[in-house]
Amino acid sequence: MNALFPASAAPRDRIQSRLMTLAALFLFLFALILSLSAAVRYHSWNVAYRWEHWLGFAVWLAGFAYIHRQVLQHLPERDPYLLPLAALLSGWGLLTIWRLSLLFGLRQTIWLAVCLLVFRAALGAPTLLTLLRRYKYIWLTSGLVLTALTFFFGTYPAGSGPRLWLGCCGVYLQPSEPLKLLLIVYLAAYLADNLPVRFKLLEILTPTLVLSGAALVILVAQRDLGTASLFLLIYSLIVYLASGRRRILGIGGGAILAAGVIGYLLFEVIRIRITAWINPWLDPLGSSYQIVQSLITVAAGGISGSGIGMGNPAVVPVAHSDFIFASIAEETGLVGVIGIVLLIALMGGRGILTALRASNRYQRFLAAGLSVYLLTQSIFIIGGNLRLLPLTGVTLPFVSYGGSSLLTGFITLALLLLITNNSEKDPAALPNPIPFLAVTAALLAGLVLTALLGGWWAVIRSPALLSRPDNPRWAITDRFVPRGSLLDRRNEAIAETVGERGEFRRRLLHPELGPVVGYTHPVYGQASLEAALDPYLRGIQGNTTLNVWMHHLLYAQRPPGLDVRLSLDLDLQARADALMAGNTGALVLLNAASGEVLVMSSHPNFDPNRMDELWSEWIVDESAPLVNRAAQGRYPLGATMGIFMLAEANAAGVTPPLPVNLNYPFNGGIWNCARSPQEVKAWADVLAAGCPAPAVTLVQQFSPRQLSDLVQRLGFFSAPQVLLPVAPATPYQILENTEVAALGQAEVVVSPLQMSLAVAALTNDGNRPSPLLAAAVNTPHQGWVILPNDPSTPVFPAAVANNLTRMMTTSNLPLWDAVATARTPAGNITWYLAGNLPDWQGTPLALALVLEADAPVLAQQIGLNLLRATIEP
């Protein structure tokens, strides 16, 4: 590329030539990486490669090669750094815009060609600086008139929005952009002509206040308050540089603050922006959506970035314009943030140096004003992206999409080069360098602050931001990286990833398990097991740190997800769901010894495969199909409490005589047994039949604290520790009204999962196991790794539990069972509890079933039919 950017023997020519060559090499590599990014993202060479952006690169290369030669010819004494800096910034922005949008990339390429032609014309006009100075009033008035025309002929290129543009047929101009430049020209010319050594400041500045005030009025009326604030700041800094009066800064700062307060009170758009700036987390999906997504985008870049073409910066609205800095930050990381800030700082610094070396006061003020414009506008937009400042809607010079902004930037560059071309021939004396040093230091400190803040969001705050539920990158990545499968205990698939890379989607093979397995959806988020096991299923947990880091470095993606084996038995699950079909309730079947959940059935349920189609119906369905009743349902204990009290009484040896009457008056009615007891001679018979009166008789043997301690040992005062959303447990309390507690009508409510664990204590020699649903994960280095589970908790002596279950034997099967009802405001519910006898040689099972109906016979049929399938071959 050296042939495209030749140099003469002059040192400044060689510097410019080498820098232009480096810029071209950087952009060439950028374009090449962007072309290959699709192959990396899809892990395949058989992809549709990006190539359209090479048109933009070709125009950039040809245009700047031509401009480079023209600058060497017409401006032999210019600053050799300004053109390469502007070239690199504009090329970086151009390729980023192509990466974000082909349409906007093509338009920006055309605008770049136009800007280079205007730039070349400016180089061929040696009297341009003089003409601008001589006709300063005409230029500024023309800008004001042009801006005012937007009140009558203004439009918004995107269709609906602030009407700040003029134009048609796809060509638009935002007059406020050149108006900034014309204001700087006017101020530089006026102050150079009118500032004596001693003066009355207000008297001298009155004309500038009138014209600048007119500009501000127009901008405020347009509600373009970002540009209006920038005008005030530029005006104050230029006057301070020219006069050295520090109070100008105080007045200007006060005016900006006052404008902000007034704008906050009068304009809703300003109120929304300031509120979003102060606390964007209050409404992250509404008024603060842009800034929150901008911060997440910066966080996604981290230190080194996701890679060119590998990120998802387009999720931020207006990523090609207002948030192009955040877009660059995601794909080039903190390295890119520092690079952009450094280039802008160098360009502004060279501009200030140009001002110090200028041959007269007019050119000094002009160069200083142009540099202040570049630096302050950059701080405004970068600070807005990083929440250092409220969003203003201004563009990042040379980088953001926009023909008006780009044209203003290149005219600024042309003026700076014209000034530098003769700046060292006869430099004007600088009476007071302090204002220049102070302004330069403040603006460069502002840029340093933006770089530091970029590091704060990209490194320190990155984990918290990326884990937010409103970060769409997880869902986007799921389309490209397979998610691990959920398997049953025999490694039969329950949920798996289907489709081609780039179109991966999740499919649940047993739809009735929707409330248990849950979903992972790009719009509706995650729930249940899909959410709880997400780190494994995404491959973040279970892989080595090195493996995760390498996949992020090479592909900007996570590794493939890991398969997780559940304790569920799909055969038994299918049978249970078939038996429960058409009913409202839940069923849990456990391995009573290990706590493994073999069946978890909730009805009615939902099919996660049809979420896009039926979500709006499910969320308003009164039957609550989205709720996993097995773990999240909250039901009163009812007469089941009698069984557990009997075990406690047997352990203490305090069993009283049976009452004669088995039914019990309750709430103005009679509470009957759930079923007719086989015999009325034994406590176990009547309590297994759900008879309430014996429970009330039995509770008289316990104090309120003893009863509460029993409920606590059964686990009814604590939520089960399982990888599922569970209902909040009833807080521990002393059950003072023992009669109501004996009937299970106290404040204690439990889920079927909690009840199944208590039932398991009767079947498992008196020990209540901890629930286990996720059994093992298949890691790439160790194979299947067993996931840990908590130990069992003693509840009853083994002999007591075994004797009690033998006394509740049902039919000819090696099973014990009990049925009971409970009262709720909506009507009666029915519990069915069952398990294997102590002599059973197979896997000990514990079953808890609840029906939201008064249906003891049906509950017993469902439970027995399911358990029979575990006993009979």
Secondary structure, 3 states (H helix, E strand, C coil): CCCCCCCCCCHHHHHHHHHHHHHHHHHHHHHHHHHHHHHHHHCCCCCCCCCCHHHHHHHHHHHHHHHHHHHHHHCCCCCCCHHHHHHHHHHHHHHHHHHHCHHHHHHHHHHHHHHHHHHHHHHCCCCHHHHHHHCHHHHHHHHHHHHHCHHHHCECCCCCCCCCEEEECCEEECCHHHHHHHHHHHHHHHHHHHCCCCCCHHHHHHHHHHHHHHHHHHHHHCCCHHHHHHHHHHHHHHHHHHHCCCHHHHHHHHHHHHHHHHHHHHCHHHHHHHHHHHCHHHCCCCCCHHHHHHHHHHHHHCCCCCCCCCCCHHHCCCCCCCCHHHHHHHHHHHHHHHHHHHHHHHHHHHHHHHHHCCCCHHHHHHHHHHHHHHHHHHHHHHHHHCCCCCCCCCCCCCCCCCHHHHHHHHHHHHHHHHHHHCCCCCCCCCCCCHHHHHHHHHHHHHHHHHHHHHHHHHHHCHHHHHCCCCCCHHHHHHCCCCCCCEECCCCCEEEEEECCCCCCEEEECCHHHHHHHCEEECCCEEEHHHHHCHHHHCCCCCCCHHHHHHHHHHHCCCCCCCCEEECCCHHHHHHHHHHHCCCCEEEEEEECCCCEEEEEEEECCCCHHHHHHHHHHHCCCCCCCCCCHHHHCCEECHHHHHHHHHHHHHHHCCCCCCCCCCCEEECCEEECCCCCCCCCCCHHHHHHCCCHHHHHHHHCCCCHHHHHHHHHHCCCCCCCCCCCCCCCCCCCCCCCCHHHHHCCCCCCEECHHHHHHHHHHHHCCCEECCCECEEEEEECCCEEEECCCCCCEECCCHHHHHHHHHHCECCCCCEEEEEEEEEECCEEEEEEEEEECCCCCCCCEEEEEEECCCCHHHHHHHHHHHHHHHHCC
